Amino acid sequence: MKCLAMRLGPEFHDEADIRFLLRHLDISAYDDAMEILERFYPLERFPQKTLYALQELWEGSRPDRRSAHHPGGCFGRT
């Protein structure tokens, strides 16, 4: 639900909350995160800006935790 309701902007803490949840749940690959999201919500319900933001979080992440399908990595950005 946090991902579906994600608000963008410096005044919101959704990005940090999502990063925390992914680390806490040990989700380190973009494809794994998308698979979990699709179990609960059809991706068609996600605003396109949210899907772009999630992918951008992965692409801007630490290089030591990269996904094979998405070379940008995961949400563990420092």
C-alpha positions as CSV (number, residue, x, y, z in Angstrom):
1,M,0.0,0.0,0.0
2,K,2.9,2.3,0.7
3,C,4.1,2.0,-2.9
4,L,0.6,2.5,-4.3
5,A,0.1,5.7,-2.3
6,M,3.7,7.0,-2.9
7,R,4.0,10.8,-2.8
8,L,6.9,12.4,-4.5
9,G,8.6,15.5,-3.2
10,P,11.1,16.6,-0.5
11,E,8.3,17.3,2.0
12,F,7.2,13.6,2.0
13,H,9.0,10.6,3.6
14,D,7.5,7.9,1.4
15,E,10.7,7.2,-0.5
16,A,12.6,6.6,2.8
17,D,9.7,4.5,4.2
18,I,9.8,2.3,1.1
19,R,13.5,1.9,1.3
20,F,13.2,0.8,4.9
21,L,10.4,-1.7,4.2
22,L,12.5,-3.3,1.3
23,R,15.5,-3.6,3.5
24,H,13.4,-4.9,6.4
25,L,11.8,-7.5,4.1
26,D,15.2,-8.3,2.5
27,I,13.9,-7.5,-1.0
28,S,16.9,-6.6,-3.1
29,A,15.8,-7.1,-6.7
30,Y,13.4,-4.9,-8.6
31,D,11.7,-7.9,-10.2
32,D,11.0,-9.4,-6.8
33,A,9.5,-6.2,-5.6
34,M,7.2,-6.0,-8.6
35,E,6.2,-9.6,-8.2
36,I,5.1,-8.9,-4.6
37,L,3.3,-5.8,-5.6
38,E,1.4,-7.6,-8.3
39,R,0.2,-10.2,-5.8
40,F,-1.9,-7.5,-4.0
41,Y,-2.5,-4.9,-6.7
42,P,-2.7,-5.0,-10.5
43,L,0.1,-2.8,-11.9
44,E,-2.6,-1.1,-14.0
45,R,-3.8,0.6,-10.8
46,F,-0.4,2.1,-10.1
47,P,0.1,5.7,-11.3
48,Q,2.8,5.7,-14.0
49,K,4.7,8.3,-11.9
50,T,4.9,5.7,-9.1
51,L,6.3,3.0,-11.3
52,Y,8.9,5.4,-12.7
53,A,9.8,6.5,-9.2
54,L,10.2,2.9,-8.0
55,Q,12.5,2.1,-11.0
56,E,14.5,5.3,-10.4
57,L,15.0,4.3,-6.8
58,W,16.6,1.1,-8.0
59,E,18.7,2.8,-10.7
60,G,20.1,5.2,-8.1
61,S,21.0,2.6,-5.6
62,R,24.4,1.3,-4.3
63,P,26.3,-0.7,-6.9
64,D,27.0,-3.5,-4.5
65,R,23.4,-4.7,-4.4
66,R,22.4,-4.7,-8.1
67,S,19.7,-6.7,-9.7
68,A,20.6,-8.9,-12.7
69,H,17.6,-7.6,-14.6
70,H,18.0,-4.0,-13.6
71,P,21.7,-3.0,-13.4
72,G,20.9,0.0,-11.2
73,G,20.6,-2.2,-8.2
74,C,18.1,-2.0,-5.3
75,F,16.7,0.4,-2.8
76,G,19.8,0.3,-0.6
77,R,21.1,3.7,-1.8
78,T,23.2,5.6,0.6
